[in-house]
Amino acid sequence: MTYDVIVVGGGNAALCAALAAQEVAKKVLVLERAPEDEAGGNSRFTAGLFRLAYRGPDDLKQLIPDLTPQEIENTDFGTYTEEQFLDDMARVTEYRCDPDLTEILVKRSFPTVKWMRERGVRFTAAWGRQAFKVGGKFKFWGGLTVEAVGGGPGLVESLTRIAQKSGIEVRYGARALSLIADDAGVHGVVVKHNGKTQRVEGKAVVLAAGGFQANTEWRTRYMGPGWELAKVRGTRFNTGDAIRMALDVGAAAHGNWSGCHAVAWDRNAPEFGDLAVGDAFQKHSYPWGVYINADGKRFVDEGADFRNYTYAKYGRVILTQPKQFAWQIFDAKVKQQLRDEYRIKQVTKIAGNTLEELVSKMDDTDQKAALETLKKYNAAVRQDIPFNPNVKDGRRTEGLDVNKSNWANTLDTPPFEAYAVTCGITFSFGGLKITNDAQVINSDGEVIRGLYAAGELVGGIFWFNYPGGSGLTNGAVFGRIAGANAGKAAAG
Ligand SMILES: Cc1cc2nc3c(=O)[nH]c(=O)nc-3n(C[C@H](O)[C@H](O)[C@H](O)COP(=O)(O)OP(=O)(O)OC[C@H]3O[C@@H](n4cnc5c(N)ncnc54)[C@H](O)[C@@H]3O)c2cc1C
Protein backbone atom coordinates (compact mmCIF):
# COMPACT_ATOMS: atom_id res chain seq x y z
CA MET A 1 0.00 0.00 0.00
CA THR A 2 1.30 3.44 -0.90
CA TYR A 3 0.54 6.36 1.40
CA ASP A 4 0.49 10.00 0.37
CA VAL A 5 2.32 11.11 3.49
CA ILE A 6 4.13 9.07 6.13
CA VAL A 7 4.82 10.86 9.40
CA VAL A 8 7.53 9.42 11.65
CA GLY A 9 6.80 10.18 15.32
CA GLY A 10 3.77 10.45 17.57
CA GLY A 11 4.27 13.71 19.50
CA ASN A 12 2.99 17.23 18.98
CA ALA A 13 5.05 17.99 15.86
CA ALA A 14 4.12 14.68 14.21
CA LEU A 15 0.41 14.90 14.96
CA CYS A 16 0.22 18.54 13.80
CA ALA A 17 2.03 17.47 10.62
CA ALA A 18 -0.40 14.58 10.08
CA LEU A 19 -3.43 16.84 10.55
CA ALA A 20 -2.07 19.46 8.15
CA ALA A 21 -1.12 16.79 5.58
CA GLN A 22 -4.54 15.26 5.72
CA GLU A 23 -6.12 18.64 4.87
CA VAL A 24 -4.63 18.28 1.37
CA ALA A 25 -3.77 14.60 0.91
CA LYS A 26 -5.85 11.47 1.35
CA LYS A 27 -3.81 8.68 2.87
CA VAL A 28 -1.75 9.73 5.86
CA LEU A 29 0.09 7.28 8.11
CA VAL A 30 1.66 8.02 11.50
CA LEU A 31 4.41 5.66 12.68
CA GLU A 32 4.90 5.87 16.46
CA ARG A 33 7.79 3.86 17.91
CA ALA A 34 6.31 3.74 21.41
CA PRO A 35 3.56 1.33 22.37
CA GLU A 36 0.19 3.05 22.76
CA ASP A 37 0.45 3.41 26.55
CA GLU A 38 3.77 5.28 26.26
CA ALA A 39 2.98 7.16 23.05
CA GLY A 40 3.20 10.91 22.55
CA GLY A 41 6.92 11.52 23.05
CA ASN A 42 8.17 14.40 25.13
CA SER A 43 5.02 16.29 24.23
CA ARG A 44 3.07 14.07 26.60
CA PHE A 45 5.41 14.88 29.53
CA THR A 46 4.87 18.63 29.21
CA ALA A 47 2.64 21.04 31.03
CA GLY A 48 1.25 21.87 27.59
CA LEU A 49 2.50 25.47 27.70
CA PHE A 50 2.71 27.27 24.34
CA ARG A 51 4.69 30.50 23.87
CA LEU A 52 2.86 32.70 21.38
CA ALA A 53 2.59 36.34 20.42
CA TYR A 54 -0.67 38.05 21.41
CA ARG A 55 -1.92 41.59 21.75
CA GLY A 56 -4.16 41.19 24.78
CA PRO A 57 -7.32 39.45 26.05
CA ASP A 58 -9.16 39.81 22.71
CA ASP A 59 -6.55 37.65 21.01
CA LEU A 60 -6.56 35.19 23.90
CA LYS A 61 -10.36 34.90 23.65
CA GLN A 62 -9.93 33.48 20.15
CA LEU A 63 -7.90 30.63 21.66
CA ILE A 64 -9.86 30.38 24.91
CA PRO A 65 -13.46 31.23 24.01
CA ASP A 66 -14.67 30.28 27.52
CA LEU A 67 -12.57 32.99 29.19
CA THR A 68 -15.15 34.74 31.42
CA PRO A 69 -15.52 38.53 31.90
CA GLN A 70 -14.57 38.04 35.60
CA GLU A 71 -11.40 36.19 34.63
CA ILE A 72 -10.49 38.99 32.25
CA GLU A 73 -11.29 41.57 34.93
CA ASN A 74 -9.17 39.79 37.58
CA THR A 75 -6.15 39.18 35.36
CA ASP A 76 -3.53 41.40 33.85
CA PHE A 77 -2.67 39.33 30.77
CA GLY A 78 -0.48 42.10 29.39
CA THR A 79 0.72 41.59 25.84
CA TYR A 80 3.48 39.52 24.30
CA THR A 81 4.30 41.11 20.98
CA GLU A 82 6.07 39.51 18.04
CA GLU A 83 8.95 41.92 18.73
CA GLN A 84 9.23 40.68 22.32
CA PHE A 85 9.17 37.04 21.21
CA LEU A 86 11.86 37.76 18.57
CA ASP A 87 13.95 39.65 21.13
CA ASP A 88 13.66 36.82 23.64
CA MET A 89 14.72 34.26 21.03
CA ALA A 90 17.68 36.36 19.93
CA ARG A 91 18.83 37.20 23.46
CA VAL A 92 18.64 33.73 25.01
CA THR A 93 20.23 32.02 21.98
CA GLU A 94 23.03 34.62 21.98
CA TYR A 95 21.90 35.86 18.55
CA ARG A 96 22.51 32.52 16.85
CA CYS A 97 18.92 31.44 16.17
CA ASP A 98 18.24 31.09 12.45
CA PRO A 99 16.62 34.43 11.50
CA ASP A 100 14.19 33.02 8.92
CA LEU A 101 13.03 30.04 10.93
CA THR A 102 12.75 32.20 14.05
CA GLU A 103 10.63 34.75 12.25
CA ILE A 104 8.35 31.98 11.04
CA LEU A 105 8.17 30.52 14.55
CA VAL A 106 7.17 33.88 15.99
CA LYS A 107 4.81 35.07 13.24
CA ARG A 108 3.02 31.74 12.94
CA SER A 109 2.79 31.15 16.69
CA PHE A 110 -0.64 32.70 17.16
CA PRO A 111 -2.22 31.55 13.86
CA THR A 112 -0.95 28.01 14.43
CA VAL A 113 -2.38 27.69 17.92
CA LYS A 114 -5.61 29.20 16.57
CA TRP A 115 -5.63 26.53 13.86
CA MET A 116 -5.15 23.85 16.55
CA ARG A 117 -8.11 25.33 18.42
CA GLU A 118 -10.19 25.26 15.21
CA ARG A 119 -9.21 21.62 14.72
CA GLY A 120 -10.53 20.89 18.23
CA VAL A 121 -7.63 21.24 20.71
CA ARG A 122 -8.74 23.17 23.80
CA PHE A 123 -6.62 25.75 25.62
CA THR A 124 -6.76 27.68 28.88
CA ALA A 125 -4.73 30.39 30.62
CA ALA A 126 -1.78 29.19 32.74
CA TRP A 127 -2.75 31.00 35.94
CA GLY A 128 -1.23 28.25 38.09
CA ARG A 129 2.31 28.42 36.74
CA GLN A 130 2.84 31.70 34.95
CA ALA A 131 1.01 34.36 36.97
CA PHE A 132 1.34 35.73 40.49
CA LYS A 133 -1.49 37.37 42.44
CA VAL A 134 -0.47 40.79 43.66
CA GLY A 135 -3.01 43.26 45.10
CA GLY A 136 -5.91 40.88 44.35
CA LYS A 137 -5.11 40.60 40.63
CA PHE A 138 -3.23 37.94 38.69
CA LYS A 139 -0.41 39.22 36.53
CA PHE A 140 1.33 37.17 33.84
CA TRP A 141 5.07 37.81 33.90
CA GLY A 142 6.95 35.68 31.42
CA GLY A 143 5.44 35.83 27.92
CA LEU A 144 3.86 32.46 28.49
CA THR A 145 0.12 32.57 28.98
CA VAL A 146 -1.58 29.70 27.16
CA GLU A 147 -1.61 25.99 27.98
CA ALA A 148 -3.45 23.01 26.53
CA VAL A 149 -6.32 21.74 28.64
CA GLY A 150 -5.07 18.61 30.42
CA GLY A 151 -1.41 19.63 29.93
CA GLY A 152 0.80 17.41 27.76
CA PRO A 153 -1.33 14.27 28.23
CA GLY A 154 -4.46 16.26 27.30
CA LEU A 155 -2.74 17.72 24.24
CA VAL A 156 -1.56 14.36 22.89
CA GLU A 157 -4.85 12.65 23.61
CA SER A 158 -6.77 15.38 21.88
CA LEU A 159 -4.50 15.57 18.80
CA THR A 160 -4.54 11.77 18.49
CA ARG A 161 -8.31 11.61 18.74
CA ILE A 162 -8.74 14.34 16.12
CA ALA A 163 -6.23 12.61 13.82
CA GLN A 164 -7.92 9.23 14.09
CA LYS A 165 -11.36 10.76 13.61
CA SER A 166 -10.09 12.46 10.45
CA GLY A 167 -9.10 9.08 9.02
CA ILE A 168 -5.39 9.24 9.73
CA GLU A 169 -3.95 5.79 10.47
CA VAL A 170 -1.74 5.61 13.57
CA ARG A 171 0.50 2.56 14.06
CA TYR A 172 1.96 2.09 17.54
CA GLY A 173 5.07 0.08 18.30
CA ALA A 174 6.23 0.98 14.77
CA ARG A 175 9.89 1.98 14.78
CA ALA A 176 11.16 3.63 11.60
CA LEU A 177 14.58 2.20 10.75
CA SER A 178 15.60 3.82 7.47
CA LEU A 179 14.38 5.84 4.50
CA ILE A 180 13.69 4.38 1.10
CA ALA A 181 15.55 6.82 -1.14
CA ASP A 182 17.25 7.14 -4.52
CA ASP A 183 18.57 9.99 -6.65
CA ALA A 184 15.03 11.27 -7.18
CA GLY A 185 14.36 11.64 -3.45
CA VAL A 186 12.60 9.80 -0.64
CA HIS A 187 9.86 7.27 -1.39
CA GLY A 188 9.04 5.67 1.94
CA VAL A 189 10.23 4.20 5.19
CA VAL A 190 11.52 0.84 6.35
CA VAL A 191 9.76 0.13 9.62
CA LYS A 192 9.82 -2.57 12.29
CA HIS A 193 6.27 -3.17 13.43
CA ASN A 194 5.28 -5.96 15.82
CA GLY A 195 8.69 -7.58 15.33
CA LYS A 196 8.44 -7.55 11.52
CA THR A 197 10.58 -5.36 9.27
CA GLN A 198 8.63 -4.05 6.29
CA ARG A 199 8.78 -1.39 3.59
CA VAL A 200 6.07 1.25 3.59
CA GLU A 201 5.91 3.36 0.46
CA GLY A 202 4.95 7.01 0.64
CA LYS A 203 4.97 9.97 -1.74
CA ALA A 204 6.39 12.18 0.99
CA VAL A 205 7.83 11.59 4.45
CA VAL A 206 7.78 13.94 7.46
CA LEU A 207 10.36 13.24 10.16
CA ALA A 208 9.15 14.35 13.61
CA ALA A 209 10.74 11.73 15.84
CA GLY A 210 12.40 13.97 18.42
CA GLY A 211 16.03 14.59 19.34
CA PHE A 212 18.77 12.26 20.54
CA GLN A 213 18.70 13.07 24.26
CA ALA A 214 17.68 9.53 25.26
CA ASN A 215 20.70 8.06 23.48
CA THR A 216 23.47 7.93 26.12
CA GLU A 217 26.20 7.26 23.60
CA TRP A 218 25.28 10.16 21.27
CA ARG A 219 24.76 12.45 24.25
CA THR A 220 28.26 11.79 25.46
CA ARG A 221 29.70 11.84 21.96
CA TYR A 222 28.19 15.18 20.93
CA MET A 223 27.57 17.07 24.19
CA GLY A 224 30.73 15.91 25.88
CA PRO A 225 32.02 13.95 28.86
CA GLY A 226 29.65 13.94 31.80
CA TRP A 227 26.45 13.96 29.76
CA GLU A 228 26.05 10.21 30.24
CA LEU A 229 25.38 11.16 33.88
CA ALA A 230 22.34 13.33 33.14
CA LYS A 231 18.83 12.03 33.68
CA VAL A 232 16.37 12.12 30.80
CA ARG A 233 13.26 14.11 31.70
CA GLY A 234 10.96 12.71 29.08
CA THR A 235 10.50 9.78 26.72
CA ARG A 236 13.06 6.99 26.38
CA PHE A 237 12.23 6.66 22.68
CA ASN A 238 13.94 9.80 21.32
CA THR A 239 17.31 8.26 20.51
CA GLY A 240 18.03 10.21 17.33
CA ASP A 241 16.73 7.54 14.91
CA ALA A 242 15.22 9.96 12.44
CA ILE A 243 18.27 12.24 12.50
CA ARG A 244 20.45 9.22 11.66
CA MET A 245 18.05 8.05 8.94
CA ALA A 246 18.22 11.47 7.29
CA LEU A 247 22.01 11.76 7.63
CA ASP A 248 22.26 8.31 6.00
CA VAL A 249 20.58 9.66 2.86
CA GLY A 250 22.81 12.73 2.74
CA ALA A 251 21.05 15.28 4.97
CA ALA A 252 23.19 18.04 6.46
CA ALA A 253 23.83 18.12 10.21
CA HIS A 254 22.95 21.53 11.57
CA GLY A 255 22.73 23.63 14.72
CA ASN A 256 23.99 23.36 18.27
CA TRP A 257 24.98 19.66 18.42
CA SER A 258 26.81 20.09 21.72
CA GLY A 259 23.91 22.05 23.21
CA CYS A 260 20.66 21.07 24.83
CA HIS A 261 17.78 22.11 27.03
CA ALA A 262 18.48 20.83 30.56
CA VAL A 263 17.00 21.76 33.93
CA ALA A 264 17.17 21.20 37.68
CA TRP A 265 15.64 17.73 38.22
CA ASP A 266 15.23 15.68 41.39
CA ARG A 267 18.52 14.00 42.29
CA ASN A 268 16.79 10.66 42.80
CA ALA A 269 14.49 10.76 39.76
CA PRO A 270 14.58 7.65 37.53
CA GLU A 271 16.84 7.43 34.46
CA PHE A 272 13.97 8.37 32.09
CA GLY A 273 10.73 10.27 32.60
CA ASP A 274 7.85 8.72 34.48
CA LEU A 275 4.46 9.52 32.94
CA ALA A 276 2.78 9.23 36.35
CA VAL A 277 4.93 12.12 37.61
CA GLY A 278 5.18 14.06 34.34
CA ASP A 279 7.30 17.19 34.68
CA ALA A 280 7.07 17.35 38.48
CA PHE A 281 10.62 16.10 39.12
CA GLN A 282 11.69 19.54 37.91
CA LYS A 283 12.42 22.15 40.59
CA HIS A 284 11.89 25.59 39.08
CA SER A 285 11.46 27.89 42.09
CA TYR A 286 15.18 28.60 42.54
CA PRO A 287 14.72 32.37 41.89
CA TRP A 288 13.16 32.56 45.39
CA GLY A 289 16.04 30.75 47.14
CA VAL A 290 19.73 29.96 46.81
CA TYR A 291 21.77 27.17 45.23
CA ILE A 292 24.63 25.48 47.15
CA ASN A 293 26.91 22.82 45.65
CA ALA A 294 28.71 19.87 47.27
CA ASP A 295 31.63 22.17 48.13
CA GLY A 296 29.19 24.30 50.11
CA LYS A 297 29.44 27.17 47.63
CA ARG A 298 26.99 29.23 45.58
CA PHE A 299 27.77 28.93 41.87
CA VAL A 300 25.07 30.66 39.83
CA ASP A 301 22.93 33.82 39.89
CA GLU A 302 19.55 32.36 40.84
CA GLY A 303 17.87 35.70 40.09
CA ALA A 304 19.56 36.60 36.80
CA ASP A 305 16.21 36.69 34.99
CA PHE A 306 12.68 35.30 35.18
CA ARG A 307 12.87 31.55 35.45
CA ASN A 308 11.44 31.11 31.89
CA TYR A 309 14.71 32.53 30.57
CA THR A 310 17.23 30.73 32.80
CA TYR A 311 15.85 27.30 33.72
CA ALA A 312 16.77 25.62 30.41
CA LYS A 313 20.46 26.46 30.73
CA TYR A 314 20.93 25.88 34.47
CA GLY A 315 20.73 22.07 34.18
CA ARG A 316 24.10 22.16 32.42
CA VAL A 317 25.51 24.37 35.19
CA ILE A 318 24.39 21.81 37.79
CA LEU A 319 25.89 18.92 35.79
CA THR A 320 29.30 20.60 35.97
CA GLN A 321 29.21 20.93 39.79
CA PRO A 322 31.12 18.44 41.97
CA LYS A 323 29.15 15.15 42.16
CA GLN A 324 26.73 16.60 39.56
CA PHE A 325 24.22 17.88 42.09
CA ALA A 326 23.19 20.92 44.10
CA TRP A 327 20.80 21.99 46.87
CA GLN A 328 18.04 24.55 46.47
CA ILE A 329 17.48 26.24 49.84
CA PHE A 330 14.39 28.18 50.92
CA ASP A 331 12.97 29.58 54.13
CA ALA A 332 9.36 29.65 55.30
CA LYS A 333 8.73 33.14 53.87
CA VAL A 334 8.65 31.82 50.31
CA LYS A 335 7.07 28.44 51.01
CA GLN A 336 3.66 29.51 49.66
CA GLN A 337 5.34 30.62 46.47
CA LEU A 338 7.04 27.31 45.69
CA ARG A 339 5.56 25.58 42.66
CA ASP A 340 3.41 22.46 43.07
CA GLU A 341 6.31 20.22 42.05
CA TYR A 342 7.89 20.86 45.51
CA ARG A 343 4.95 19.10 47.14
CA ILE A 344 5.03 15.74 45.31
CA LYS A 345 5.78 12.64 47.37
CA GLN A 346 8.77 11.60 45.21
CA VAL A 347 10.89 14.53 46.35
CA THR A 348 14.44 14.60 47.81
CA LYS A 349 14.05 17.10 50.63
CA ILE A 350 15.47 17.89 54.06
CA ALA A 351 14.31 20.43 56.63
CA GLY A 352 15.63 22.09 59.79
CA ASN A 353 14.56 24.69 62.34
CA THR A 354 17.90 26.48 62.14
CA LEU A 355 20.35 26.87 59.30
CA GLU A 356 22.80 24.81 61.42
CA GLU A 357 20.31 21.95 61.67
CA LEU A 358 19.51 22.12 57.96
CA VAL A 359 23.15 22.08 56.96
CA SER A 360 23.88 19.13 59.30
CA LYS A 361 21.48 17.04 57.17
CA MET A 362 23.12 17.96 53.87
CA ASP A 363 24.85 14.65 53.06
CA ASP A 364 27.64 14.55 50.50
CA THR A 365 28.31 18.25 51.12
CA ASP A 366 30.96 20.38 52.84
CA GLN A 367 28.63 21.41 55.67
CA LYS A 368 30.97 23.95 57.30
CA ALA A 369 31.46 25.79 54.02
CA ALA A 370 27.72 25.64 53.30
CA LEU A 371 26.84 27.32 56.60
CA GLU A 372 29.43 30.01 56.04
CA THR A 373 28.10 30.64 52.51
CA LEU A 374 24.51 30.98 53.73
CA LYS A 375 25.51 33.44 56.46
CA LYS A 376 27.55 35.53 54.05
CA TYR A 377 24.66 35.51 51.61
CA ASN A 378 22.23 36.72 54.28
CA ALA A 379 24.55 39.55 55.21
CA ALA A 380 24.89 40.65 51.57
CA VAL A 381 21.16 41.11 50.80
CA ARG A 382 19.99 44.67 50.05
CA GLN A 383 17.01 44.55 52.39
CA ASP A 384 16.09 48.15 51.64
CA ILE A 385 14.78 47.12 48.19
CA PRO A 386 11.26 45.59 48.30
CA PHE A 387 10.65 42.05 47.01
CA ASN A 388 8.26 41.72 44.03
CA PRO A 389 7.98 38.41 42.15
CA ASN A 390 6.17 39.98 39.16
CA VAL A 391 9.05 42.20 38.04
CA LYS A 392 12.83 41.98 38.08
CA ASP A 393 12.86 43.79 41.41
CA GLY A 394 16.58 44.51 41.72
CA ARG A 395 16.54 43.22 45.31
CA ARG A 396 20.06 41.86 45.17
CA THR A 397 23.17 40.89 47.04
CA GLU A 398 26.33 42.93 46.90
CA GLY A 399 29.95 41.98 47.43
CA LEU A 400 29.71 38.20 46.94
CA ASP A 401 31.81 36.16 44.49
CA VAL A 402 28.52 35.14 42.86
CA ASN A 403 25.82 37.74 43.41
CA LYS A 404 22.09 37.27 43.13
CA SER A 405 20.57 40.03 40.97
CA ASN A 406 16.86 39.89 41.83
CA TRP A 407 14.50 38.44 44.45
CA ALA A 408 17.29 38.05 47.04
CA ASN A 409 15.47 37.30 50.29
CA THR A 410 17.37 36.56 53.45
CA LEU A 411 17.08 33.01 54.77
CA ASP A 412 15.86 33.87 58.26
CA THR A 413 12.45 32.34 58.88
CA PRO A 414 12.25 28.68 60.00
CA PRO A 415 11.60 26.01 59.04
CA PHE A 416 14.27 25.93 56.36
CA GLU A 417 14.10 23.45 53.50
CA ALA A 418 16.65 22.11 51.01
CA TYR A 419 15.91 20.12 47.84
CA ALA A 420 18.60 18.02 46.13
CA VAL A 421 18.67 18.36 42.35
CA THR A 422 20.77 17.10 39.49
CA CYS A 423 20.68 17.74 35.73
CA GLY A 424 17.65 16.56 33.76
CA ILE A 425 18.05 16.80 29.99
CA THR A 426 14.93 17.79 28.06
CA PHE A 427 16.05 17.71 24.45
CA SER A 428 19.08 18.08 22.20
CA PHE A 429 19.42 21.24 20.09
CA GLY A 430 21.40 19.84 17.15
CA GLY A 431 19.70 18.13 14.23
CA LEU A 432 18.70 18.57 10.60
CA LYS A 433 18.71 21.62 8.37
CA ILE A 434 15.40 22.65 6.83
CA THR A 435 14.13 25.29 4.42
CA ASN A 436 11.39 27.73 5.35
CA ASP A 437 9.01 25.13 3.88
CA ALA A 438 10.37 22.48 6.28
CA GLN A 439 12.08 20.54 3.49
CA VAL A 440 15.24 18.74 4.58
CA ILE A 441 18.47 20.05 3.01
CA ASN A 442 21.38 17.83 2.07
CA SER A 443 25.06 18.51 2.70
CA ASP A 444 25.36 20.03 -0.81
CA GLY A 445 22.77 22.62 0.17
CA GLU A 446 20.03 21.08 -2.00
CA VAL A 447 16.56 20.03 -0.97
CA ILE A 448 16.00 16.27 -0.54
CA ARG A 449 12.80 15.77 -2.48
CA GLY A 450 9.97 14.17 -0.57
CA LEU A 451 11.60 14.68 2.84
CA TYR A 452 10.34 17.14 5.48
CA ALA A 453 11.18 17.62 9.16
CA ALA A 454 9.77 19.36 12.23
CA GLY A 455 10.15 19.60 15.99
CA GLU A 456 13.03 18.66 18.26
CA LEU A 457 15.09 17.08 15.48
CA VAL A 458 15.48 20.35 13.55
CA GLY A 459 18.71 22.22 14.27
CA GLY A 460 19.47 25.93 14.06
CA ILE A 461 16.56 27.35 16.05
CA PHE A 462 17.67 26.88 19.68
CA TRP A 463 21.23 27.46 20.86
CA PHE A 464 22.59 27.39 24.44
CA ASN A 465 19.22 28.25 25.95
CA TYR A 466 15.53 28.55 25.17
CA PRO A 467 12.54 30.67 26.16
CA GLY A 468 10.12 28.43 28.11
CA GLY A 469 7.17 27.11 26.10
CA SER A 470 8.86 27.42 22.69
CA GLY A 471 9.24 23.67 22.12
CA LEU A 472 5.57 22.93 21.62
CA THR A 473 5.10 26.07 19.51
CA ASN A 474 8.12 25.06 17.41
CA GLY A 475 6.70 21.56 16.85
CA ALA A 476 3.23 22.85 16.02
CA VAL A 477 4.36 25.65 13.66
CA PHE A 478 6.85 23.58 11.67
CA GLY A 479 4.80 20.40 11.99
CA ARG A 480 1.91 22.19 10.32
CA ILE A 481 4.19 23.63 7.61
CA ALA A 482 5.90 20.28 7.00
CA GLY A 483 2.63 18.39 6.86
CA ALA A 484 0.93 20.89 4.56
CA ASN A 485 3.86 20.94 2.13
CA ALA A 486 4.29 17.17 2.22
CA GLY A 487 0.56 16.83 1.56
CA LYS A 488 0.72 19.27 -1.36
CA ALA A 489 3.74 17.50 -2.85
CA ALA A 490 1.94 14.14 -2.58
CA ALA A 491 -1.32 15.48 -3.99
CA GLY A 492 0.29 17.38 -6.84
C1 LIG B 1 9.21 17.07 31.29
C2 LIG B 1 9.11 17.98 30.10
C3 LIG B 1 8.32 19.14 30.17
C4 LIG B 1 8.25 20.01 29.09
N1 LIG B 1 7.39 21.08 29.15
C5 LIG B 1 7.20 21.86 28.05
C6 LIG B 1 6.19 22.85 28.00
O1 LIG B 1 5.37 22.99 28.91
N2 LIG B 1 6.10 23.61 26.87
C7 LIG B 1 6.92 23.41 25.79
O2 LIG B 1 6.82 24.14 24.81
N3 LIG B 1 7.84 22.42 25.78
C8 LIG B 1 7.98 21.64 26.87
N4 LIG B 1 8.89 20.62 26.83
C9 LIG B 1 9.65 20.40 25.58
C10 LIG B 1 8.71 19.71 24.58
O3 LIG B 1 8.31 18.48 25.13
C11 LIG B 1 9.36 19.42 23.27
O4 LIG B 1 10.04 20.52 22.77
C12 LIG B 1 8.28 19.01 22.23
O5 LIG B 1 7.30 18.23 22.83
C13 LIG B 1 8.93 18.25 21.12
O6 LIG B 1 7.93 17.77 20.27
P1 LIG B 1 8.30 16.75 19.12
O7 LIG B 1 6.99 16.35 18.53
O8 LIG B 1 9.36 17.29 18.28
O9 LIG B 1 8.93 15.50 19.90
P2 LIG B 1 8.24 14.40 20.80
O10 LIG B 1 6.98 14.91 21.41
O11 LIG B 1 9.28 13.90 21.74
O12 LIG B 1 7.82 13.28 19.78
C14 LIG B 1 8.79 12.43 19.16
C15 LIG B 1 8.08 11.16 18.80
O13 LIG B 1 8.89 10.37 17.95
C16 LIG B 1 8.75 9.02 18.32
N5 LIG B 1 9.91 8.28 17.76
C17 LIG B 1 11.20 8.32 18.13
N6 LIG B 1 11.94 7.51 17.35
C18 LIG B 1 11.10 6.97 16.44
C19 LIG B 1 11.25 6.04 15.36
N7 LIG B 1 12.44 5.52 15.04
N8 LIG B 1 10.14 5.68 14.65
C20 LIG B 1 8.91 6.19 14.96
N9 LIG B 1 8.71 7.08 15.97
C21 LIG B 1 9.79 7.46 16.70
C22 LIG B 1 8.66 9.07 19.81
O14 LIG B 1 8.12 7.89 20.35
C23 LIG B 1 7.73 10.28 19.98
O15 LIG B 1 6.39 9.91 19.85
C24 LIG B 1 8.99 19.73 27.91
C25 LIG B 1 9.73 18.55 27.82
C26 LIG B 1 9.79 17.68 28.90
C27 LIG B 1 10.58 16.41 28.77
The ligand as a Gaussian input file, in Angstrom:
#p B3LYP/6-31G(d) Opt

LIG

0 1
 C        9.213000      17.070000      31.288000
 C        9.111000      17.984000      30.101000
 C        8.321000      19.136000      30.173000
 C        8.250000      20.007000      29.088000
 N        7.388000      21.080000      29.147000
 C        7.199000      21.855000      28.049000
 C        6.188000      22.850000      27.998000
 O        5.374000      22.992000      28.913000
 N        6.101000      23.607000      26.872000
 C        6.917000      23.412000      25.791000
 O        6.819000      24.143000      24.806000
 N        7.836000      22.423000      25.785000
 C        7.982000      21.642000      26.871000
 N        8.893000      20.620000      26.835000
 C        9.647000      20.402000      25.575000
 C        8.714000      19.707000      24.585000
 O        8.315000      18.479000      25.130000
 C        9.362000      19.416000      23.266000
 O       10.038000      20.523000      22.767000
 C        8.281000      19.006000      22.230000
 O        7.299000      18.231000      22.829000
 C        8.930000      18.248000      21.124000
 O        7.926000      17.768000      20.267000
 P        8.297000      16.749000      19.119000
 O        6.990000      16.354000      18.529000
 O        9.364000      17.288000      18.277000
 O        8.934000      15.498000      19.902000
 P        8.236000      14.404000      20.803000
 O        6.982000      14.908000      21.413000
 O        9.282000      13.902000      21.737000
 O        7.824000      13.283000      19.779000
 C        8.786000      12.434000      19.163000
 C        8.076000      11.164000      18.800000
 O        8.886000      10.374000      17.945000
 C        8.753000       9.019000      18.317000
 N        9.906000       8.280000      17.763000
 C       11.204000       8.316000      18.130000
 N       11.944000       7.514000      17.347000
 C       11.100000       6.972000      16.438000
 C       11.249000       6.044000      15.357000
 N       12.435000       5.518000      15.040000
 N       10.136000       5.683000      14.653000
 C        8.905000       6.189000      14.964000
 N        8.714000       7.077000      15.969000
 C        9.792000       7.461000      16.701000
 C        8.661000       9.069000      19.813000
 O        8.123000       7.895000      20.352000
 C        7.732000      10.281000      19.977000
 O        6.390000       9.914000      19.845000
 C        8.987000      19.728000      27.911000
 C        9.730000      18.553000      27.820000
 C        9.787000      17.678000      28.899000
 C       10.579000      16.408000      28.766000

